[in-house]
Amino acid sequence: MRISTRLANLLLLGASSLAALALGEAALRSAWPQPLDAAYVWPDGTLRHLPSFRYTYTRRDFSNVVSYNALGLRGRELTASPAPGTLRLAVLGDSFVEGKQVGDDEVFTARLESLATAAGRRLEVVNAGVGGYGTGDELLLWERAIAPMGPSVVLVGFFANDVRNNVDRALFDCRDGRLLQVQEPPRPRVRWLYEAQKSLVARSHLAYLVKNAARGAAPDAPERVAGAWLVEDEEVFALDPSPRIQRGWTLTLALLDELRRRVEAAGARFAVVAVPNRYQVDDAWWSQHVRRLGLDPAAFDRRTPQRRLGEWAARTGSELIDLLDAFREANRANRFYYVVDAHWNAAGHRLAAETLLRELAARGLLTASAPAPP
């Protein structure tokens, strides 16, 4: 009798706990939805997403469905080779390329493909963007997942914070003028436990909140560096950059050199796409931003990334597609970026796709021949 009573009490406690968790999850989804995290370290060490996963990504500015294929890349499933007569174009990059701030049909890679189809061009665009990536991550992803797809054209989306990411991730280093891979990306020690945790955090708003609370993080919180709030890319725009940023540029350009070399060795065409941030595009937002942080606007050149990339492209004979002027010319009161999230909204993705299609066609990149077999 005593054992039965204890068992009944345990069952009652378990049921009550599950009910409380279910109520907490429902309340959180309704009142304070979390930006669920589907980023996932694959067995090959690359950071991609949960395979064949679909979820709703919610921030203060938006809420939309995001789909990943069996390769952990955004978009529909991919065949081993493109359909006959179809040009396969892969876009490497970070969160701006991944574009989970808009729906599956609104992200610029999908729009680029649909615009090309409407113009009578058979184009398949592979979205190989992963939030938080730097150029070093993109180099590894190219080798381990994208090169085997045999794309004819490869675009690398460059965003200013790549300069910091490449230093902070510390996957590669420049020594005696040579680029060296100095470490592998960190991998989970207990695979099954990691996979269970990532699966839960990608589906449960309550689990995501608990994880962030344990890390002391909060959604939409700006980064604090050296006693000042740095929301985006002030360090990279600085006329007198820190040693960290100087090293970051050296490393970034060396990584672009190596990525270009490997892509072209595989028989594909290569181009870099310079993705502007909202403070480069909207002068009023920049003025408000530096005033709020107490910074001297004369200490910054917002075209630094374009200048550095332009010098690199001229030196190496590389293609550089710069989106900044197109965005500045069409901008009206920060119309292309979310206020809190600071990524492109649907209008931003649409303009990026339209500009890219025009530039790719003008440079002959949409008529590239298929890569030669290895």
N, C-alpha and C positions, 0 to 999 in steps of 0.2 A: 504493500500500500504506500509506503514512504517513497519507494522508487517511482511509482506511478505518479505520485503527487509532484515529485521533483521534475519528472519528465514533462508533466503537464505545464508546470511553471516555466520551464525552459522553452517549451514550444510557444507558450503565451508571450514570453519575453521576446523571442525571435520574431513572432508575427507582429508584435507591437513595434519593434525596431524597424522591420521592413516597411510597415505602414507609415511610420514617421519619415523614413527616407524617401518613400514615394511621394508623400505630401510635400516634403522639402524640395524635391526635384521639380514637382509640378509648379510650386509657388515660385521657384527661382526662374524657371523657363518663362513664366508669365510676367513677373515683375522686374527681373534683372537678368536677362539671358546673357550667358557668357560666350566669348569668342572661342568656341571649341577648337582643339588643336589636333589636326590629323597628320602633322609632320612625324616622320618615322624613320629610324635608322635601319636601313636594309642590311642583309647579311654581307653585302659587298662593301659596306662602310659608307655608302652615299646616303645623304639625307633626302628622302623622297616623301611619299605619303602612303597611308594605308592602302593596300592594293584593292581595286574594285570596290571603292568606298564612295558613298554619297551622303552628304549631310547638309544641314543648314548653318551657314556661317552668319553670325549676328554681331553687329557693333551698334553703337549709338546712332550712327548715320543710316544704317541699312540692314537688311536681312535677305539673304538669297541662298539658293541651293547651289552647291559646288560638287562636281563629280570628278573622280579620279579613276583611271583605267587600271588594268592588271599590272602595269609597269610602275604604278604610283605616280603617274603624270596626269596633269589636268586634261580632261577631254575624253573623247570616245575611245574605244578599243582600236588598236593599230595592228595591221597585218605585217608580216615579215618584210614585204616589199610593197611599194605603192602600186596602185592600179596602172596598167599600161597607158602610156601617154600622160601620166600625172607626175608633176614635179613635187618631190618631197622636200619641204623646207622646215628645219628645226630651229627653234628659238630658245636659247639658253638665257638664264637670268634669275633675278630674285623675285620678291613679292610683286613688283610691278608687272613682270611677265606672267607670273602665276595668276594674278588678278582675281583673287577670290572675293574681292569687294564688289564684284558684279556677277551676274548669272552666267551660266555656261555659254549661252549664245551671244553674250555681250562683251566678253573678254576680247581684246584686240586680235589675238591669234585666230579666234573663230570668225571674227568680223573680216579679217584680212582674207581668209579662205572664201567666205561668201561673196565678198566684193570682187575677188578674182574670178570666181565662177560666173558672176553676173557680167563680167567683162569678157567672157569667153575663154578664160585661162583655166586649165586644169591644175589646181594647186592643192596640195595636202600640207597643212601646217601642224607641226608637232609642238605642243606647249611643254617645254622642259624647264619651266620656272619653278623655283622653290623659295619660299620666304626665308630670309636670313642668309641666303647664299652670298658668297664672294666669288671672285674669279677663280680662286683655287678650287672651290667646290665644283664650279662649272667645268673646269678641266678634268677633274676626276669623273664627273657624270658623263662627260663626252666619251671618255675612254671606256667606261664600264657599262653604259646603257645606250647612248645615242649613236656612237660610231657604228655599232652592229646593225642599225636601222638603214644605213646607207643613204643619208640625205644628200641631195645635190647642192643645197645651199644651207649654210649655218649662219644665223645671226646671234650675236651676243649682246644682250641688253645691259648697258652700263649705267648704274646709278651712283651718285656721288658717294654714298656710304660704303660702296665696295672697297674704297681705299682703306677705310678703318677695318672693315670686315676681314680683309686679307691679312692685316697685321694681327688682329685679335684671334683669328682662327688658327694662325701659326702652322698651317699645313705645309707651306713652302717658305723658302728663304733664298735670298741672293747672296752668294759667297764667291768672292773673287770674280765677279761679273757673270757667274753661272747661276741658273735657277736650279734649286735642289728641293726635292720633297723630303722634308725632315720628320714628318710623322703622319700616321694614318688618322683619319677622323676617329674620335672616341666611340667605342662600341659598347653595348650593354654587356655586363658580366654574366647575368643570368637571363638568357634569352626568353624563356617562357614567361618569366615574371615581368620582364620589360614589355613583351607583347600584350600581356593581359592588362597592364597598366595603361599602355597607349590606347588600346581598344576602348577601355573604360572612359578615359579622359576625352576621347574623340566623340563619345556618345552622351555622356552625363554632364550636365551643367553643374551639378553639385560636386562631382568628383573634380572637375576643372577648378572650381572655386577653392576647394580644400587644397589642391595641389599648389595653386598660386599663393594661398595664405601661408602654406608651409615654407614656401620660398621667399616670402616677404614681398611678393610682387603684386601689382594691381593693374587691371586693364586700363589702357589709355594713359598710363603714367609716363611723363617725360623722363628722359635720361638725365642724371645729375653727374657732372664731371667737373672736378677741380673747383667745387663750390658754386658752380653756375648751372642753370638749367639749359641744357642743349637739346632742343627739340628735334633738329634735323642735321644740317650739314655745315654749320658755321666753321668748324675746324678746316674742312676741305676748301672752303672759299677764302680762307685767310691769306692776305698778302704776305704775311710772315708766318708760314706754317710751322707747327711744332716738329721736333725730330720724328715723332711717331707718324705724322702725316707725310713728311718727306720720305721716310722709309716706306710708307704705304704706297706712295706713287711709284717709287723704284720697283717695288715688288709687283704692283698691279700691271705696269707696262711690260715687265718681263713675263708675267703670266699670259698677257694678251699675245705677246710674241710667240710663246710656246703653244698656246691654243691655236693660233693661226697656222703655225707650222704643221701641227698634227692634223688639223682639219684639211688643209690643202694636200698633205701627204696621202690622205684618204680619197682624194679626187674631188672634193667638194669646194665650192666657192665660199668665201668668208667675208663677213662685214660686221662692224660694231655699230650698235644703235645707241646714241647718247640720249638717255631718258631724263628730262628735266624735273626738278622738284618744284613745288608750288611757289617757293620764294624766288626762284629764278624767273618764273612766268609772270607773277603778279607783283608789281612794284609796291602797291599799297599794303599788301600783306607783309612784304619784306620790311617796309618802314615800321609797321606796327610791331613786328616781331623783334627787331633790334632795339626799338624804343622800350619794349617791355623788359628785355633782358639787360638794358643799360649798356649796349654795345655801340661802338663807333662804326657807322656804316662805311666810312672811308678806309677802314682796316680790312675790307673784304672786296673781292672781285667775284661776282656770282657766275661769271663765264669761265672761271678757272678750269673746270672739267672739260669744257669744249676746247679751250686753248691747249691744254695738255694732250688731249686725245687728238686734236688736229695736228699738232707737232709730231706725235707718234705715227699717225696715218701717213703724213707726208714723208717721214723718214723710212717707213717700211713699205710704202706703196699699197697700203690697206684701204679698203672702202670704209668710210665713216658716214653714217646717216644721222644727222643731228636734228632732233625734233624740236629744239628750243624755239627757233624763230617761228615755226608754224603755230606753236602754242601761244607765243606772245602776241602774234598778229590777230589770232582769233579770240583772245581772252577778253572777258568782260566780268569784272568783279569776282575773280576766283571761280570761274564757272566749270572748271575741269577737275577739281579736287574736292574730296570730302573735307569737312571742317575738322573733325576730330581724328579720323583715321589717316588723313593726309595722302591717300592714294587716289588714283584716277577714279572718277565716277564713270557712268556709261558714256557720257559725252566725251570724256577724255580718251576712253578706249576707242570710240568711234573716230575721233580725229587722228589718233595714232595709227589706226588701220588705214585710213584714207591717205595719210602722208606716206606711210611705208609702201603702199601699193604703187603710188606715183613714183617714189624714189627707186624702188626695186626695178620697175619697168624702165625708167630712164637710164639706169646703170646696166641694163641687160642681164640682171640677175634672175629674171623669171624665164630666161631661155637657156639657162645653164644645162649642159648635157649631164646625163647621169654619171656618177662616179665610176671609175674603172674598177673592176673586181680586184681584190687584193691578190 
